[in-house]
Amino acid sequence: MSLQKEEEKNKNAKIPLSSIQNDDYKTSLDTNGCLYKPVHREDRPLLNGKRHGYGTYGSRAAQGGVRLSWRDLSVHVREEVKRFRRGRDDQRSPAKELLHNVSGIVSPGSLTAIMGQSGAGKSTLMNALAHRTARGMVVSGEVRVNGHYLTRSITLLSGYLKQHNFFIGTLTVTEHLTFMARLRMDRHCSARQREARVQELLTELGLLEVRNTRIGAPGTAKTLSGGERRRLAFAAEIINDPQLLFCDEPTTGLDSYNAEVIVKILQDMAARGKTVLCTIHQPSSEIFTMFNRLLLLAEGRLAFMGSSVRALHFWESLGHKCPSTFNPADHFISTLAVLPGHEIRSRESIRQICDNFAASAYFKDIDITIRHYDILEGSTSYEEEHLFENIPEKPGWMVEWWWLSRRSLLDARRHARFRTTFTQKIVFSLLGALCFSNLSLNQAGIQNIQGLLYFIIAEACHPVFFSSVDMVRGHLPLFFQEYEDGLYGCDTYYFSLMVTLLPRLLVETVVYCVLTYWLTGLQPYAYPFLLMFLITLSASLTSSSCAVLISVMFEKFDSIIMATGAIHLFNVVCSGLFINLDTVSWLTGGLKYLTWVMYGQEMLTVSQWSDVKNITCEFPEGVPCITTGEEVIEKYAYQTSDLYPDFAWLFLVYCFYHTLGFITLYSRARRK
């Protein structure tokens, strides 16, 4: 077939915007307002003898379409100041340019492949277009959606499949997709419609057989393979059928058949009026033919944008004719590669290709098209809210909070961390009973009982602190990923995190207090036991709130360990057991009010000694003895009247740590 015929075929394959608005692609809202209408299986396209494609969720939004354009887009890494050890002058390292004046436009109904050698700037361009550039990068140039400038609000229109995705490993495939369907799909969709969408994606992406398998973590037993995790991430991203879809290496880790299935689904989305961009590294010839637009990058510059047929024409005009038996994708990448040992010659060849394209009629057509649509769609008569009027409506705050809490509680119940801390509490209770089994109300018994009370409060809080740190650190990467996607807000996540800690602490505290209290021989009355339970629970909750703050404040684990050591040091010193609290310095005296062990130790001491009226004195006459519980309380600089106010102080400290934790998490999320 001649190149002219191939080009004509490629043009005919493109779907004009007018055809997107035909009745074939329209679907009216059902009675409850959901934007979902399944497509009969016999109406879906064939791929390797099997039917593929999916329902028309969000097709109402697809009628308008999203046109994405960008002009003179450049990305630099921010300058860093490097100070030399020798000499007094500072030297600024030059900013590294990752993208240089890249322009382009993609229209509804197009499936565009962004290709280039590793390090060419593919992911950088994708992130800049989606307003997801990392901290420290400076973006210049124009990015417009239907002629209008959008910033983070572009997440309402788009989906973004990252190259590396995070999951809750204890969830099954179905549970993960159900969660995503509830938070991504239109709030008016019924549970049956969301379930139908989940089942549809499980079938189309070959995940039906592993639907009840836990996602797990790589390297653990009963986990999904890398390809299955990739397909699951893709399913979660397209579950609400976004108008604009960014995919960063969607076929990574997939075999040829599943990679073809993924690209075919992207092709079907584009055929229904969606705008799809994806970076892809050396696709097979079958996959390459599915893309109707091609964007080639080299050394951060635009080497070509247009159809693959025009790319072959342009390459041939520069003396780089593609052999008939060669995969065009491989040919383009090899031509734009920087060969080891031939860097200067390779970069000179790349520069000539990019310069020729910038001066070619192909680039002038792109520039004229961008200006045309900027004037047409960016006029004052165009209402920006039209972009968002057909976007699936998000669920309310309470729904997001409930599903986040539900997911976290499910993870907490299944995670090995819960079994470990629960077992640890039982073991510590038995050890405490073994060490403090011989308690007596005499002079030696005072020290024994005070030591037991410290043991109770310390061993109730320390394991909680470390397990909370482990849990929060494990969930933070997923939170940042989902927050960046606009799935929920920082306040929703933080409140769900606070709720998640409650049931686990309640169960562990009940078991711990029952075993420790009744096996060690403390006062055999219900009221002191109830007080001990409430005191231990309050101190544990305060300990967990500080653990959350430390986890979100520091990114590096070494910093968390250092901060944890300092915090526990102050808790030990300020407990009142090792130093009289009336004699501490003003600095330590101020910090003691932020320690939970001091409040817990004081309340336990008051609850156990306030009613004791007779303590045996076995010393010879004339040797001073402590004969009442009030004297014990005074000896350790505690106050009997502080028993109930200490609960209020613990609550204030709990709120203080959580307030700082929320502010810190919100700041980190915004910076990222």
Salt bridges, closest charged atoms under 4 A:
GLU7 OE2 - LYS11 NZ 3.88
GLU7 OE2 - ARG310 NE 3.34
GLU7 OE1 - HIS313 NE2 3.90
GLU79 OE1 - ARG92 NH1 3.99
ASP90 OD1 - ARG83 NH1 3.20
GLU97 OE2 - HIS76 NE2 3.44
GLU97 OE2 - HIS100 ND1 2.94
GLU142 OE1 - ARG71 NH1 2.89
GLU142 OE1 - ARG144 NE 3.76
GLU175 OE1 - ARG414 NH1 2.86
GLU200 OE2 - ARG44 NH2 2.66
GLU200 OE1 - ARG197 NH1 3.75
GLU204 OE2 - ARG41 NH1 3.11
GLU204 OE2 - ARG44 NH1 2.51
GLU204 OE1 - HIS52 ND1 3.88
GLU237 OE1 - ARG184 NH2 3.61
ASP241 OD2 - ARG272 NH1 2.85
ASP241 OD2 - LYS274 NZ 3.88
ASP268 OD1 - LYS264 NZ 3.97
GLU299 OE1 - ARG347 NE 3.10
GLU348 OE2 - ARG351 NH2 2.40
ASP355 OD1 - ARG301 NH2 2.72
ASP355 OD2 - ARG351 NH1 2.88
ASP367 OD1 - ARG71 NE 3.91
ASP367 OD2 - ARG371 NE 2.98
ASP374 OD2 - ARG71 NH2 3.33
ASP374 OD2 - ARG144 NE 3.97
GLU377 OE2 - ARG67 NH1 2.58
GLU384 OE1 - HIS148 ND1 3.98
GLU389 OE1 - HIS386 ND1 3.71
GLU393 OE2 - ARG187 NH1 3.38
GLU393 OE1 - HIS188 NE2 3.14
GLU400 OE2 - LYS394 NZ 3.80
ASP411 OD2 - HIS475 NE2 2.86
ASP470 OD2 - ARG417 NE 2.92
GLU482 OE2 - ARG407 NH1 2.95
GLU484 OE1 - ARG132 NH1 3.72
ASP485 OD1 - ARG132 NH1 2.86
ASP485 OD1 - LYS162 NZ 2.97
ASP485 OD2 - ARG184 NH2 3.74
GLU508 OE1 - LYS425 NZ 3.56
GLU508 OE2 - ARG504 NH1 3.62
GLU555 OE2 - ARG668 NH2 3.98
